[in-house]
Amino acid sequence: MQNYQRSFHALGSDIVLTLVSEAEPTAVFEDLTTYIEEFEERFSRFRGSSELTRVNNGTGVVMKVSNEFSALLEEAISLSKATKGLFNPFILPKLQVAGYKGSWPDSHDQGEAPQYDDRRVVGVDEIVIGSGTVKLPAQTALDFGGIGKGYLLARLAELVPKSITGYWFSLGGDIAMAGRDASGEAWKIDVVHALVEDRMVGAFANDRGWSMAVATSGVTKRRGLTNGKAWHHIIDPRSGEPAKTDLLTVTVCDDDPTRADVLAKCAVILGSQKAWSFLEDQGVRGAILQQMSDNEGVIISHHGDIV
């Protein structure tokens, strides 16, 4: 067995795909890469030709959508309800108001990205889903950025054939894995210090070869300055503003990459006082919280399956 790897840029992130196989799995890599490219074309808010843009431009009326659009939207609705609205796919107008208008890292370069900063934010209960159709509330706008990478990781895992004995996928640091590496060792995911890139603060490993996902969210990366006001990309739906939180990053380990992606963001919004009880109630496998201290140091907290 050997580890085979492909790396490229997509989704505004570095993509790394690793497969364990006896022979180079060229066809599998092609299938995975094509799926990622098609996913971005369909669901990117930064592309004027995407299906997401078409639906956002047709709010208030019934729109025909693909089966995958319906599936992703239903997943977003389910997780919004499970988190009591802390995750809200309608947050896009407030995200654009804050300053995140263009594709990262050029957040101010709008390019072909449609702007919806004059639209309203509502709850997911107002979405009407039919057979191959969806009707969004008028003057709203969906964004799948808070769930898309996790959902995509889950779909990529489904594309892996049984001839592949292990895989490790990273979409901008959100990771899904299963099996073991070519040497028979468990996959291990090191978690980086929020402020010191060459320092590790903990790790997760799939010691029994099980499938596992790790997602990190925080306020240290995608951030900027708009009209003299600092912002980051984690919007609190309760206020419509970038979350006022003492957490720099939250890393969540879970069986489901979609849940891990969403729950990490929700924990950041809640802050250190409420994040632990929230994650415990959600039943995550483990988590690492990195909190800014009063003296500008970082407090590291661990919970669950940490190695």
N, C-alpha and C positions, 0 to 999 in steps of 0.2 A: 504494500500500500504506500501511496505517496500523497503529500499535500499539494494540491494544485490551486493556483490563485489568479484572480483577475482583479485589477484595480482601475477605476475610472471616476470621472466626475459627473454627477447628476443630482437632481433635487437640491441644488445649492450646497452639496456636501460631497465629501470623499466617500466613494463606495468601494468596499472590499468584499469579494466573494471567495471563500475558500471551500474546496471540496476534497474529500478523501476518496481515492479510487485507485484501482490497479493500473489503469491506463488513463491518459489525459482525457477528461470528459468534455471535449470541445462542444459537442452538441448541447449538453446541459448548460454550459456557460452561455451559449448563444440564446437558448430559451430564456434563461434568467435575465440576461442583458436586455433582450427584446421586451420582456414583460416590464422591466423597470422603465425603459424608454416610453413604452405605450402608456404606462401608468402616469408618468409625468405629463405627457401630452394631454391626457384626458382630464387630470385633476389639478393641474397647476393653476393657481390664481394669477400667475404672472404671464400667462399666455392668452392672448386674445382669442385664439382659435380653440381653446379647450372646451370640453363638455361642461365643466364647472362654470366657466365664463358665460357660456350660452344660457345655462340655467339661471345664473345670477342676473343676466340681462332680461330674463323673462319672468320676474317675480309677479305674483298676483294672478297668474294664469296657469293652466295645466300644461306642463311640458313633458314631452316624451324623453325618456332617459334609458340608458343601457342597463342591463342586469347588474353590472358591476357598480354603477353609480348607485342604484337602489340598495345594493348590499352594503356599500360603504356608508351610505346615509343612515341606514337602519342601525348599523353598528354605532355610529356617532350618536344617534338618538338614545340607544340603549345605555351607553356610557354616560351620557349627559344626565339621564334619569338616575343611574346608579350613584353618581357623584353629587346629586341634588343641585345640578346646575353649575357646579364649579368648572366643569368642562362644558363649553357652549360653542358649537360650530358657527354660531351667528355673530361671533365677536369681531369679525373682520373690519367693520366700519371703525370701531374704536382702535383697532390695531393700526389702521391707516392714519387716523387722527393723531395718534402718538408719534408717528414718523416712519413706520415700517411700510413703505409704499412700494419699493422695488425689490427685485430678487437679491438675496444676500450674496456678496457683501455690499453691493451698491444699493443700500436701502432707500436712498433718495432718488435714484435713477428709475423712474417709473416705467420707462420703455413702453411696451405694449400692455402693461398691466392696467386693467380697468380700475378706476378709483370710485369707491363707494362710501367715502367718508362723510357724506351727507345723509346716509341711510341709518335706520334704527336697528337696535338689538332686541330680539324677542326670545322667548323660550321655544324649545323643540316641540312642545305640544301643539304649536300652530302649524306644523308641517302636515300636509296631506299627501300620503303616498297611495297610489293606485297600482294597477297592474301595468307595469312598464311606464308609469307616469309619476310626476311629483308636482305639487303646487306649493311654492314657498310664499310666505306672507309678503304682501306688497312692500316695496322699499326696504328690503333686507338683503343680506349677502352672506353666503356660506363660505367658510374657509376650512379645508381639511388639513391644514398645517399642523394642528394639534394632535392629529390621530393618524395622519397618512403614512408615516414611516413605519409605525408599529403594525398597521394593517397590511402594508406592503410586505413586511418581513413574514407575517403569517402566511400570506399567499405564496411567497417565494418558497417557503418550507414545503408547501403542498406540491410544488413542481419538482422537488428532488426525487429521483427514482430510487428504487430499492437497491440498485447496484452501487449507489453512493453510501459508504459506511459511516460517514460523518460530514458535517458541514458547519461552517462558522461564517455568518453574514454580518457585515457592519454597514449600516446606512447612516453615515455621519455620527457614528458613536453609539447609535441604538443597535443592539446586537441580538441575534437569535442563533442558537446552536443546538446540535444534537449529535449523538454518537461520541466518537473519540478521534483524536488526531492520528496521523500516520504511524506514530510510535506507540499508540495504544493508551496514551495519557489523556486524562480529562481536559476538556477545554477550560481555560482559566481566564477570567476577565479582571484585569487590574483597574482600580478606580483611582483617577488622578486627583491630586490636591486641587481645590478650587482656584487657588492663587499661585501655586508653584508647580509648573508643568512636569518637572522631572521627579516629583515626589509622589509616592503611592500611599493611599490611606486605607486600603483594604482590597479585597478581591472576592469574586464569586466563582465557583467551579461546579460543573455538572459531574460530580464524582461517580455517579452510577450510569453515566452515559445518556441520561434522560434529556429530553428537549427542555430548553430553558431560554429565557429572554432577560436582557438587562437594558434599561433605558435611563438616561440621565437628562435632567432638565435644570435650568438655572438662569440666573440673571447676569452672568459674567461674560457671555459671548455676544449674542445678538442684541446689541444695544447701540444707542446713538444720541445725538443732540439735535433737537429741532426747535428753532426759534429760541435758542438759549435754554431750552428745557430738556433735561436728561430723560431718556426713556429706555426701557428694555421690552422684550417681546412677550413677556408673560403678563397678559391682561387679566385682571380680576373682573369677572362678569358682574359682580355685585356693585362695583364702583365705576366700571368702564374705563379705569385708569390702569397703568402698569402697576402690578401688585406691590403693595407696601409690605415687604417681608424681610425678616432677618436671615432668611436662608439664601445662601449663595448658590448651592446646588443640592439636588436630591437625586440619588441613584436608586432605582427600584429593580428588584429581581422578582420575576413572576413566571408562571408557566406560559402565559399568553403575552406575546409582544405588543399587541394592541392595548391591552390593559396597562402594561408596564409604561408605555409611552404616555398615556393619558394620566395615570395616577401620579407619576413623577411631577407633572406640571401642576396638578391639583395640590399636591403636598407643598410645593413651593409657594403657591398662593396663600395657603393656610398659615405658613410660618411655623416656627419651632414649637410653639405652645400647643398647637392642635394637630400638627402633621402626624405624629406618632399614633395617636388614637385613630385618626382617619385611616392610615395604612394598615393598622391592625384590624380594624373593622372590615377592610377590603380583603383581608386574608392574603397579603403578599408574602412571598417566600422570604424576602429579606430586603433591607434598605440601608443606605448610608446617607446621613444628613450632614451637610457642612454649613455651619452657622457662623456669621460674623459676630465676633465678641466686641465688648465695649472698647477694648484697647487695640482694635483693628486686627486682632489675630483671628484664627479660625478654630471653632469648636467642632470636633468630629464625633458623631454619634452613630453607633452600629446597632442593627437589630436583625435577628434571624440567621439565615445560612451564609455567614461570612467566613472566609478562609484566610 
